[in-house]
Amino acid sequence: MPIRVNPAFTQEIVAGFVVCIVGALLALAASIPLELAKERVHAGARAPVAWRILCAAALGLFLVGTLWQLVGYLLLEYTVWWTW
């Protein structure tokens, strides 16, 4: 079945891509306060807890989105883990 008419493509791969993009945007949003507070961070002060949580959420969403896409491709049987 062509990929453009397969509903699993939309449900798995595009949804994983959207989650991946949201994670990347959160990472970009987390970099703004770090850039603005460069001197404070270099002086040895710890980063705020909210900023660390935002970074962890961004990384988590990015990784989940990437894994979601991989599972989607494996379910479509366009990709396999091995070639025998």
C-alpha positions in Angstrom: 0.0 0.0 0.0 1.4 3.4 -0.9 2.5 5.5 2.1 0.3 8.5 1.2 -2.9 6.5 1.6 -2.0 4.5 4.7 -3.8 5.9 7.8 -1.0 4.4 10.0 1.4 6.9 8.4 -0.7 9.8 9.8 -1.3 8.2 13.1 2.2 7.1 13.9 4.8 8.9 11.9 3.3 12.4 11.6 2.3 12.3 15.2 5.8 11.4 16.3 7.2 14.1 14.1 4.9 16.7 15.7 6.0 15.5 19.2 9.7 15.7 18.1 9.2 19.3 16.8 7.5 20.3 20.1 10.5 19.0 21.9 12.9 20.9 19.7 10.9 24.1 20.2 11.0 23.6 23.9 14.7 23.2 23.8 15.0 26.5 21.8 12.8 28.2 24.4 15.0 26.9 27.2 18.1 28.3 25.5 16.8 31.9 25.7 17.0 32.3 29.5 20.4 30.6 29.5 21.7 33.0 26.9 20.3 36.0 28.8 21.8 34.9 32.1 25.2 34.0 30.8 27.2 35.9 33.4 25.3 34.5 36.3 25.7 30.9 35.1 29.4 31.4 34.5 29.8 32.8 38.0 29.0 29.3 39.4 25.3 29.8 40.2 23.1 26.8 39.7 20.4 27.0 37.0 16.8 27.3 38.3 14.8 24.2 38.8 12.2 25.3 36.4 14.8 25.7 33.6 16.2 22.2 34.3 12.7 20.7 34.2 12.1 22.5 30.9 15.3 21.1 29.5 14.4 17.6 30.7 10.9 17.8 29.2 12.4 19.1 25.9 14.8 16.2 25.6 12.2 13.7 26.7 9.7 14.9 24.1 12.3 14.9 21.4 13.4 11.3 22.2 9.8 10.1 22.5 8.9 11.7 19.2 11.9 10.1 17.5 11.1 6.7 18.9 7.4 7.1 18.0 8.4 7.7 14.4 10.7 4.7 14.3 8.0 2.4 15.7 5.6 3.9 13.1 8.0 3.1 10.2 8.6 -0.4 11.6 4.8 -1.0 11.8 4.5 0.1 8.2 7.1 -2.5 7.3 9.1 0.0 5.2 12.0 -0.4 7.7 13.4 -3.4 9.4 16.0 -3.8 12.1 18.0 -6.4 10.1 18.4 -7.7 6.7 18.8 -11.5 6.4 
